[in-house]
Amino acid sequence: MRRLVLLVVAAVMIAREAASQNITPDLADVEYAVASGIRLKLDLYFPRNTPKPYPVIMFVHGGGWSGGSKTNNRADFMALHGYAVVSIDYRLSGQAKFPAQLYDCKGAVRWLRANAAKYDLDPNRIGVFGSSAGGHLVALLGTTLGVDSLEGAVGGNLQFSSAVHAVCDWYGPANFLTICDYPSAINHCADDSPEARLIGGPIRANLAKAVAASPITYVNGDEPRFLIMHGTLDMSVPFQQSVELDSALRQAGVEVVFKPIVGGGHGDAAFETDSTELAVVEFFDRYLKAPPSGINDRPEVVAGFHLEQNYPNPFNPATAIAFELPRPARVQLVIFDVNGREVARLIDNEVLAEGRHVRQWEARAQASGVYFYRLTAGRFHKTQKMSLIR
């Protein structure tokens, strides 16, 4: 095992060395939409020696929503790990107000699906990765699926979904209503703050707009998997913003990995280490690498899905959770307590055949009380409450 870990770390170090040699896009300035007369473009980086179609990482840059561009691509190293990397431009806050930026991001995702065959991309394996303002936008991509008012029509291709399968959020704002409550070198409630420029006015005078622009507003348990990374000493976007998002996602039963970067600032050198990049690679590898042949991981509800579970549960001392699959699927079954902490993982990303399945939770060490289980089958999610009674 130690040798395997060393080999993985060595691979990341090689990737970082190559990245330092200025990885350049294979296709630059590809137009994916025109919005408000502004031509929106993206750059594509293709992997080498990787089976087609490629899993995709779409990167969304930071810059306080008012600056930056697709050339500020912090995900280019992922092309060295078997991913097609797509770095996009979007309308900045000086060009258009929110939700224009999210409309652009969703338009880019739909464009990727519409052009998947042309560029050898896998439309069923799309992850998003963003830093700072880009972290905010990819978090919204993960939390607003099905929110019609935030879909937009940028670029057309409306017959294609804007769903994403995994989200990596680096130090993005999550809750505009509380961002002023934490220590920061930026007065986020000022008339000219980055948030004010984004929504068209200061937060405290535009509470409805602030709520609408906050990823945390939309968390409902149907989100894809999240990786959140944030420096504990970030004085631009308070670290507590990611704590709030992590807590909300866990409370809703979403699978989330939260990695505080102890001593890290806002996108500083702490985010350019081997261990940081390895965490990103491992996260996307887990959820975007090709599933076994015949397994369907498309972003859709498993038709005919049925779940059986008694309520309240007898504690005998084990409790059984039964479910039925209408076709083979990749399945996870996780138990959480009322604080959103994982207490048991009964099925860990296993491929199960169609039919009825039963799993026993040997919960002798758990106190009586309310718990939640979250079952994922393909892209179907269900979170349900249960009571354990001794």
Kinemage of the C-alpha trace (Angstrom):
@kinemage 1
@onewidth
@group {chain A} dominant
@subgroup {mainchain}
@vectorlist {calphas} color= white
{ca met a 1} P 0.000 0.000 0.000
{ca arg a 2} L 2.815 2.421 0.872
{ca arg a 3} L 4.448 1.749 -2.493
{ca leu a 4} L 1.133 2.412 -4.253
{ca val a 5} L 0.726 5.743 -2.443
{ca leu a 6} L 4.283 6.729 -3.364
{ca leu a 7} L 3.614 5.890 -7.006
{ca val a 8} L 0.447 8.021 -7.019
{ca val a 9} L 2.271 10.954 -5.412
{ca ala a 10} L 5.113 10.561 -7.903
{ca ala a 11} L 2.594 10.712 -10.767
{ca val a 12} L 1.189 13.967 -9.424
{ca met a 13} L 4.676 15.435 -9.028
{ca ile a 14} L 5.436 14.568 -12.649
{ca ala a 15} L 2.151 16.180 -13.661
{ca arg a 16} L 2.957 19.355 -11.735
{ca glu a 17} L 6.422 19.540 -13.300
{ca ala a 18} L 4.841 19.264 -16.739
{ca ala a 19} L 2.256 21.878 -15.782
{ca ser a 20} L 5.051 24.250 -14.808
{ca gln a 21} L 6.284 23.946 -18.404
{ca asn a 22} L 3.237 25.907 -19.554
{ca ile a 23} L 0.601 23.475 -20.766
{ca thr a 24} L -1.156 25.068 -23.706
{ca pro a 25} L -4.641 24.350 -25.074
{ca asp a 26} L -5.035 22.072 -28.063
{ca leu a 27} L -7.907 24.241 -29.259
{ca ala a 28} L -8.106 27.882 -28.170
{ca asp a 29} L -10.848 30.498 -28.465
{ca val a 30} L -13.627 28.135 -29.484
{ca glu a 31} L -16.896 30.088 -29.436
{ca tyr a 32} L -19.646 28.412 -27.427
{ca ala a 33} L -22.218 31.219 -27.350
{ca val a 34} L -22.967 34.870 -27.985
{ca ala a 35} L -24.720 36.671 -25.120
{ca ser a 36} L -25.630 40.365 -25.047
{ca gly a 37} L -23.434 40.781 -28.115
{ca ile a 38} L -20.442 39.287 -26.288
{ca arg a 39} L -18.725 36.299 -27.886
{ca leu a 40} L -18.106 33.691 -25.199
{ca lys a 41} L -15.171 31.382 -25.800
{ca leu a 42} L -13.473 28.374 -24.292
{ca asp a 43} L -10.159 26.533 -24.533
{ca leu a 44} L -9.871 22.738 -24.792
{ca tyr a 45} L -6.981 20.644 -23.488
{ca phe a 46} L -6.983 16.983 -24.509
{ca pro a 47} L -5.361 14.127 -22.590
{ca arg a 48} L -2.807 11.792 -24.136
{ca asn a 49} L -2.901 7.987 -24.221
{ca thr a 50} L -6.440 7.973 -22.827
{ca pro a 51} L -9.353 5.918 -24.194
{ca lys a 52} L -12.079 7.898 -25.910
{ca pro a 53} L -14.530 9.378 -25.096
{ca tyr a 54} L -12.760 11.476 -22.474
{ca pro a 55} L -14.162 12.402 -19.078
{ca val a 56} L -14.410 16.198 -18.858
{ca ile a 57} L -13.394 18.814 -16.305
{ca met a 58} L -14.827 22.279 -16.988
{ca phe a 59} L -12.877 25.007 -15.193
{ca val a 60} L -14.446 28.343 -14.190
{ca his a 61} L -11.961 31.088 -13.323
{ca gly a 62} L -11.972 33.492 -10.395
{ca gly a 63} L -11.415 37.238 -10.256
{ca gly a 64} L -14.224 38.594 -8.099
{ca trp a 65} L -16.664 38.142 -11.028
{ca ser a 66} L -15.175 41.359 -12.443
{ca gly a 67} L -11.838 40.134 -13.816
{ca gly a 68} L -9.870 37.096 -14.873
{ca ser a 69} L -10.236 34.956 -17.961
{ca lys a 70} L -10.090 31.394 -19.225
{ca thr a 71} L -6.310 31.702 -19.452
{ca asn a 72} L -6.247 31.631 -15.626
{ca asn a 73} L -6.763 27.870 -15.794
{ca arg a 74} L -5.900 26.146 -12.510
{ca ala a 75} L -7.156 22.787 -13.767
{ca asp a 76} L -4.760 22.280 -16.673
{ca phe a 77} L -2.852 19.607 -14.709
{ca met a 78} L -5.931 17.380 -14.955
{ca ala a 79} L -5.193 16.879 -18.673
{ca leu a 80} L -2.153 14.888 -17.524
{ca his a 81} L -4.439 12.547 -15.590
{ca gly a 82} L -6.712 11.431 -18.409
{ca tyr a 83} L -9.247 14.274 -18.568
{ca ala a 84} L -10.282 16.664 -21.276
{ca val a 85} L -10.067 20.079 -19.615
{ca val a 86} L -12.283 22.925 -20.784
{ca ser a 87} L -11.625 26.437 -19.478
{ca ile a 88} L -14.379 28.952 -20.164
{ca asp a 89} L -14.946 32.671 -20.242
{ca tyr a 90} L -18.204 34.137 -18.942
{ca arg a 91} L -19.668 37.631 -18.780
{ca leu a 92} L -18.077 39.673 -16.019
{ca ser a 93} L -20.040 41.810 -13.588
{ca gly a 94} L -19.128 44.963 -15.514
{ca gln a 95} L -20.806 43.452 -18.566
{ca ala a 96} L -23.901 41.857 -17.030
{ca lys a 97} L -25.397 41.237 -13.597
{ca phe a 98} L -26.195 37.930 -11.959
{ca pro a 99} L -27.550 35.444 -13.017
{ca ala a 100} L -25.890 36.107 -16.403
{ca gln a 101} L -22.670 34.439 -15.218
{ca leu a 102} L -24.509 31.253 -14.234
{ca tyr a 103} L -26.471 31.275 -17.492
{ca asp a 104} L -23.133 31.331 -19.337
{ca cys a 105} L -21.743 28.422 -17.321
{ca lys a 106} L -24.865 26.345 -17.942
{ca gly a 107} L -24.732 27.225 -21.606
{ca ala a 108} L -21.150 25.949 -21.703
{ca val a 109} L -22.159 22.623 -20.124
{ca arg a 110} L -24.945 22.194 -22.664
{ca trp a 111} L -22.492 23.059 -25.456
{ca leu a 112} L -20.148 20.326 -24.230
{ca arg a 113} L -22.931 17.764 -24.484
{ca ala a 114} L -24.078 19.042 -27.878
{ca asn a 115} L -20.515 18.787 -29.228
{ca ala a 116} L -19.410 15.700 -27.319
{ca ala a 117} L -19.087 13.471 -30.395
{ca lys a 118} L -17.157 16.125 -32.334
{ca tyr a 119} L -14.482 16.460 -29.631
{ca asp a 120} L -14.521 12.871 -28.237
{ca leu a 121} L -16.014 13.981 -24.909
{ca asp a 122} L -18.128 11.791 -22.638
{ca pro a 123} L -21.407 13.634 -21.945
{ca asn a 124} L -22.089 11.307 -19.003
{ca arg a 125} L -18.874 12.201 -17.167
{ca ile a 126} L -18.685 15.977 -16.724
{ca gly a 127} L -17.156 17.516 -13.613
{ca val a 128} L -16.726 21.206 -12.813
{ca phe a 129} L -13.901 22.922 -10.959
{ca gly a 130} L -13.698 26.578 -9.992
{ca ser a 131} L -11.720 28.893 -7.746
{ca ser a 132} L -12.974 31.918 -5.770
{ca ala a 133} L -15.730 33.515 -7.901
{ca gly a 134} L -15.438 30.433 -10.089
{ca gly a 135} L -15.899 28.267 -7.008
{ca his a 136} L -19.129 30.143 -6.330
{ca leu a 137} L -20.339 29.520 -9.892
{ca val a 138} L -19.516 25.801 -9.936
{ca ala a 139} L -21.243 25.424 -6.552
{ca leu a 140} L -24.309 26.974 -8.170
{ca leu a 141} L -23.997 24.557 -11.089
{ca gly a 142} L -24.158 21.758 -8.536
{ca thr a 143} L -27.054 23.124 -6.481
{ca thr a 144} L -29.445 24.625 -9.055
{ca leu a 145} L -30.272 21.688 -11.320
{ca gly a 146} L -33.993 21.910 -11.977
{ca val a 147} L -34.279 25.597 -10.973
{ca asp a 148} L -35.838 26.864 -14.194
{ca ser a 149} L -35.308 30.537 -13.404
{ca leu a 150} L -31.537 29.959 -13.285
{ca glu a 151} L -31.230 27.819 -16.416
{ca gly a 152} L -31.162 30.561 -19.013
{ca ala a 153} L -30.906 29.966 -22.749
{ca val a 154} L -27.336 31.082 -23.471
{ca gly a 155} L -25.979 29.252 -26.502
{ca gly a 156} L -29.198 27.331 -27.083
{ca asn a 157} L -28.810 23.510 -27.080
{ca leu a 158} L -31.744 23.442 -24.676
{ca gln a 159} L -32.451 19.814 -25.501
{ca phe a 160} L -29.282 18.970 -23.555
{ca ser a 161} L -28.954 18.912 -19.776
{ca ser a 162} L -26.803 21.331 -17.778
{ca ala a 163} L -26.352 18.698 -15.036
{ca val a 164} L -22.857 17.976 -13.761
{ca his a 165} L -21.626 14.843 -12.026
{ca ala a 166} L -19.040 16.195 -9.568
{ca val a 167} L -18.100 19.643 -8.234
{ca cys a 168} L -14.729 20.876 -6.938
{ca asp a 169} L -15.174 24.234 -5.194
{ca trp a 170} L -11.995 26.074 -4.194
{ca tyr a 171} L -12.701 28.853 -1.668
{ca gly a 172} L -15.878 30.168 -3.275
{ca pro a 173} L -18.474 32.357 -1.524
{ca ala a 174} L -21.515 30.301 -0.514
{ca asn a 175} L -23.852 32.542 1.479
{ca phe a 176} L -24.029 36.254 0.669
{ca leu a 177} L -26.267 36.892 3.678
{ca thr a 178} L -23.549 35.883 6.156
{ca ile a 179} L -20.349 36.740 4.302
{ca cys a 180} L -20.125 40.071 6.162
{ca asp a 181} L -20.325 38.316 9.554
{ca tyr a 182} L -16.789 36.932 9.421
{ca pro a 183} L -13.336 38.556 9.551
{ca ser a 184} L -12.162 39.644 6.111
{ca ala a 185} L -9.835 42.140 4.490
{ca ile a 186} L -12.707 42.976 2.125
{ca asn a 187} L -15.873 44.775 3.223
{ca his a 188} L -18.301 42.503 1.422
{ca cys a 189} L -21.248 44.694 2.409
{ca ala a 190} L -19.794 47.855 0.891
{ca asp a 191} L -21.472 49.588 -2.015
{ca asp a 192} L -18.569 48.655 -4.304
{ca ser a 193} L -17.819 45.150 -3.020
{ca pro a 194} L -17.396 42.294 -5.517
{ca glu a 195} L -20.783 40.945 -4.440
{ca ala a 196} L -22.434 44.358 -4.900
{ca arg a 197} L -21.025 44.646 -8.414
{ca leu a 198} L -22.314 41.152 -9.167
{ca ile a 199} L -25.909 41.571 -8.000
{ca gly a 200} L -26.281 45.282 -8.829
{ca gly a 201} L -26.135 46.842 -5.375
{ca pro a 202} L -24.960 46.340 -1.786
{ca ile a 203} L -26.007 43.125 -0.088
{ca arg a 204} L -27.991 44.695 2.767
{ca ala a 205} L -30.097 46.745 0.371
{ca asn a 206} L -30.663 43.812 -1.991
{ca leu a 207} L -31.393 40.857 0.262
{ca ala a 208} L -33.557 38.986 -2.249
{ca lys a 209} L -30.839 39.213 -4.876
{ca ala a 210} L -28.236 38.138 -2.324
{ca val a 211} L -30.298 35.066 -1.440
{ca ala a 212} L -30.801 34.231 -5.123
{ca ala a 213} L -27.041 34.408 -5.782
{ca ser a 214} L -26.093 32.133 -2.847
{ca pro a 215} L -25.416 28.439 -3.595
{ca ile a 216} L -26.525 27.500 -0.087
{ca thr a 217} L -30.070 28.694 -0.909
{ca tyr a 218} L -30.715 25.795 -3.253
{ca val a 219} L -29.287 22.812 -1.360
{ca asn a 220} L -31.978 20.115 -1.249
{ca gly a 221} L -30.176 16.760 -1.272
{ca asp a 222} L -30.225 16.234 -5.041
{ca glu a 223} L -26.734 17.638 -5.572
{ca pro a 224} L -23.816 15.741 -7.130
{ca arg a 225} L -20.735 14.944 -5.062
{ca phe a 226} L -18.721 17.922 -3.804
{ca leu a 227} L -15.072 18.497 -2.964
{ca ile a 228} L -14.624 21.766 -1.037
{ca met a 229} L -11.146 23.155 -0.280
{ca his a 230} L -10.544 26.436 1.541
{ca gly a 231} L -7.620 28.080 3.336
{ca thr a 232} L -8.234 28.568 7.047
{ca leu a 233} L -6.505 31.983 6.913
{ca asp a 234} L -8.308 33.231 3.810
{ca met a 235} L -8.900 36.967 4.290
{ca ser a 236} L -10.700 37.507 0.978
{ca val a 237} L -13.454 34.893 1.141
{ca pro a 238} L -13.923 33.859 4.786
{ca phe a 239} L -13.170 30.207 5.503
{ca gln a 240} L -16.537 29.976 7.298
{ca gln a 241} L -18.305 30.300 3.949
{ca ser a 242} L -17.135 26.819 3.015
{ca val a 243} L -17.937 25.541 6.506
{ca glu a 244} L -21.526 26.691 5.948
{ca leu a 245} L -21.772 25.031 2.534
{ca asp a 246} L -20.258 21.792 3.804
{ca ser a 247} L -22.712 21.721 6.715
{ca ala a 248} L -25.718 22.403 4.491
{ca leu a 249} L -24.745 19.704 2.006
{ca arg a 250} L -24.113 17.136 4.741
{ca gln a 251} L -27.375 17.996 6.473
{ca ala a 252} L -29.149 17.315 3.182
{ca gly a 253} L -27.360 13.984 2.828
{ca val a 254} L -25.076 14.977 -0.048
{ca glu a 255} L -21.748 13.195 -0.322
{ca val a 256} L -19.129 15.880 0.304
{ca val a 257} L -15.409 15.970 1.064
{ca phe a 258} L -14.279 19.102 2.912
{ca lys a 259} L -10.543 19.708 3.094
{ca pro a 260} L -9.506 22.774 5.100
{ca ile a 261} L -6.065 23.957 3.981
{ca val a 262} L -4.585 24.774 7.382
{ca gly a 263} L -2.678 28.057 7.257
{ca gly a 264} L -3.649 28.651 3.633
{ca gly a 265} L -4.740 32.018 2.326
{ca his a 266} L -6.832 32.923 -0.696
{ca gly a 267} L -5.546 30.735 -3.511
{ca asp a 268} L -1.941 31.083 -2.378
{ca ala a 269} L 0.959 28.638 -2.671
{ca ala a 270} L -0.803 26.207 -0.328
{ca phe a 271} L -3.048 25.341 -3.292
{ca glu a 272} L -0.103 24.508 -5.539
{ca thr a 273} L 1.231 21.550 -3.585
{ca asp a 274} L 1.366 17.896 -4.568
{ca ser a 275} L -1.085 16.901 -1.829
{ca thr a 276} L -3.659 19.528 -2.867
{ca glu a 277} L -3.608 18.503 -6.508
{ca leu a 278} L -3.629 14.824 -5.539
{ca ala a 279} L -6.856 15.413 -3.590
{ca val a 280} L -8.466 16.879 -6.711
{ca val a 281} L -7.253 14.017 -8.908
{ca glu a 282} L -8.476 11.379 -6.452
{ca phe a 283} L -11.880 13.049 -6.120
{ca phe a 284} L -12.565 13.240 -9.839
{ca asp a 285} L -11.074 9.793 -10.459
{ca arg a 286} L -13.538 8.332 -7.993
{ca tyr a 287} L -16.601 9.756 -9.698
{ca leu a 288} L -15.686 10.388 -13.323
{ca lys a 289} L -13.589 7.434 -14.385
{ca ala a 290} L -15.435 5.020 -16.657
{ca pro a 291} L -17.908 2.699 -14.906
{ca pro a 292} L -17.875 -1.029 -15.755
{ca ser a 293} L -19.448 -1.990 -19.070
{ca gly a 294} L -23.231 -2.063 -19.032
{ca ile a 295} L -23.625 0.205 -16.010
{ca asn a 296} L -25.705 3.326 -16.508
{ca asp a 297} L -24.522 6.434 -14.653
{ca arg a 298} L -26.465 8.957 -16.731
{ca pro a 299} L -27.892 11.975 -14.883
{ca glu a 300} L -31.456 10.708 -14.716
{ca val a 301} L -33.845 9.146 -12.216
{ca val a 302} L -33.807 5.356 -12.143
{ca ala a 303} L -37.259 4.608 -13.550
{ca gly a 304} L -39.394 2.439 -11.327
{ca phe a 305} L -37.108 2.811 -8.319
{ca his a 306} L -38.679 1.436 -5.154
{ca leu a 307} L -37.437 1.599 -1.568
{ca glu a 308} L -38.667 -0.392 1.415
{ca gln a 309} L -38.047 0.686 4.981
{ca asn a 310} L -40.105 0.382 8.161
{ca tyr a 311} L -40.739 3.520 10.215
{ca pro a 312} L -40.048 3.643 13.048
{ca asn a 313} L -37.365 0.985 12.900
{ca pro a 314} L -37.328 -1.818 15.429
{ca phe a 315} L -33.843 -2.146 16.942
{ca asn a 316} L -33.223 -5.899 16.906
{ca pro a 317} L -30.227 -4.973 17.360
{ca ala a 318} L -29.795 -4.480 13.597
{ca thr a 319} L -32.055 -2.593 11.253
{ca ala a 320} L -32.628 -3.619 7.645
{ca ile a 321} L -32.891 -1.321 4.652
{ca ala a 322} L -34.287 -2.926 1.506
{ca phe a 323} L -34.509 -1.478 -1.983
{ca glu a 324} L -35.282 -2.698 -5.471
{ca leu a 325} L -33.461 -1.808 -8.688
{ca pro a 326} L -35.202 -2.062 -12.064
{ca arg a 327} L -31.808 -2.420 -13.775
{ca pro a 328} L -28.122 -2.708 -12.795
{ca ala a 329} L -26.729 0.421 -11.170
{ca arg a 330} L -23.792 1.749 -9.171
{ca val a 331} L -25.032 2.068 -5.591
{ca gln a 332} L -24.051 3.812 -2.359
{ca leu a 333} L -25.901 3.547 0.943
{ca val a 334} L -24.733 5.848 3.754
{ca ile a 335} L -26.156 6.519 7.250
{ca phe a 336} L -25.934 10.001 8.833
{ca asp a 337} L -26.808 11.301 12.266
{ca val a 338} L -28.927 14.426 12.837
{ca asn a 339} L -25.813 16.621 12.623
{ca gly a 340} L -25.013 15.347 9.135
{ca arg a 341} L -22.066 13.223 10.282
{ca glu a 342} L -21.573 9.916 8.485
{ca val a 343} L -21.874 7.041 10.961
{ca ala a 344} L -21.939 4.051 8.605
{ca arg a 345} L -21.406 3.206 4.958
{ca leu a 346} L -23.334 0.064 4.068
{ca ile a 347} L -22.642 0.081 0.325
{ca asp a 348} L -19.621 1.871 -1.082
{ca asn a 349} L -19.921 2.487 -4.826
{ca glu a 350} L -20.758 -1.137 -5.650
{ca val a 351} L -22.320 -2.291 -8.898
{ca leu a 352} L -25.494 -4.225 -8.059
{ca ala a 353} L -27.751 -6.290 -10.287
{ca glu a 354} L -31.397 -5.512 -10.839
{ca gly a 355} L -33.802 -6.871 -8.246
{ca arg a 356} L -34.313 -6.605 -4.500
{ca his a 357} L -31.392 -5.942 -2.143
{ca val a 358} L -31.257 -5.836 1.653
{ca arg a 359} L -28.533 -4.376 3.866
{ca gln a 360} L -28.315 -4.709 7.644
{ca trp a 361} L -27.036 -1.838 9.749
{ca glu a 362} L -25.326 -3.329 12.798
{ca ala a 363} L -25.875 -0.278 14.984
{ca arg a 364} L -25.137 -1.640 18.434
{ca ala a 365} L -22.834 1.282 19.193
{ca gln a 366} L -25.373 3.917 18.149
{ca ala a 367} L -27.737 5.608 20.554
{ca ser a 368} L -31.477 5.609 20.041
{ca gly a 369} L -32.698 8.578 18.072
{ca val a 370} L -33.266 9.972 14.591
{ca tyr a 371} L -30.929 9.082 11.721
{ca phe a 372} L -30.983 9.540 7.965
{ca tyr a 373} L -29.977 7.172 5.219
{ca arg a 374} L -29.015 8.297 1.727
{ca leu a 375} L -29.285 5.850 -1.138
{ca thr a 376} L -27.675 6.652 -4.499
{ca ala a 377} L -28.396 4.425 -7.489
{ca gly a 378} L -26.804 5.739 -10.667
{ca arg a 379} L -27.883 9.367 -10.552
{ca phe a 380} L -30.969 8.717 -8.426
{ca his a 381} L -30.762 10.056 -4.843
{ca lys a 382} L -33.085 9.469 -1.933
{ca thr a 383} L -32.591 10.642 1.641
{ca gln a 384} L -35.030 9.399 4.263
{ca lys a 385} L -35.419 9.680 8.018
{ca met a 386} L -35.557 6.663 10.323
{ca ser a 387} L -35.811 6.187 14.081
{ca leu a 388} L -33.706 3.695 15.984
{ca ile a 389} L -35.406 2.475 19.138
{ca arg a 390} L -33.693 0.217 21.641
